[in-house]
């Protein structure tokens, strides 16, 4: 869910100048907006504190797409502000790197971009990330909420299911904390390469698995922990197929719900075999820890 996307190969290609669009938008509209621009041919999108940045070639097609994007947001009723500047190719690399800094999460977890050379404090755990066309670089609150819950629940030797795996950040976090293995489920085939790039970067390929499918084949009661990070509408449509794959003693970690929608999501879970036993909030977002009823 970490709304970070980056097609670095595209930025090596022509044209050499880009329309850089700074999008100011509320969190509940952000993922829908990023989905639109990526499907419209955007070459890169990076989350910012107030929304995200995206880039389009500086030509008539790029200008047309930006105007269509503005119209799309208006028709959807999404409050927004677009600020457009022009940058050259060499400026873009420096521009998006400013948003990928080391992030300290929880008590002993760090997420570093792959080019970072500093060391984490002794005893802390580091996950290195290569930004690409997949979600998950550790900056979004929902990812951090999941990581905090993992830090407090991994005891060692667990088998973890990571639903909506994206870049693999949550699965790698689980292994860094002591889990034996993670199985990632992802419906977006564009995430595959970055998932394995990050696994290799962290030397964890032997403990990770990935299924690109919306209907995974999973044995009942086969996971100690399930972690899932999606927006609420996707959570409610996806979760029922996973009710029975967690062990009776297992735990479920969920994030992607806005605090304002807490009550409606709790009502959804009332009709499930899972029971909320703890929750955490971070800015507008809420995360849950559940057990099997």
Protein Blocks (a to p, Z undefined) as FASTA:
>chain_A
ZZcdddfklmmpccfbdcdddddddfklmmmmmmmmmmnopabdcddfklcaddddddfk
lmmmmmmmmmmmmmnopacddddddddfklmmmmmmmmmccddehjlbccddfklmbdcd
ehiacddddddddehehlamklmmmmmmmmmmmgghpacddehklnommmmmmmmnopab
dcdddfblklmmmmmmmmmmnopmmmgccdddfbdcddehibfbdcddddfklmmmmmmm
mmmmpcfkbccddehiafklmmmmmmmmmmpcbdcfbdcdehjbccdddddZZ
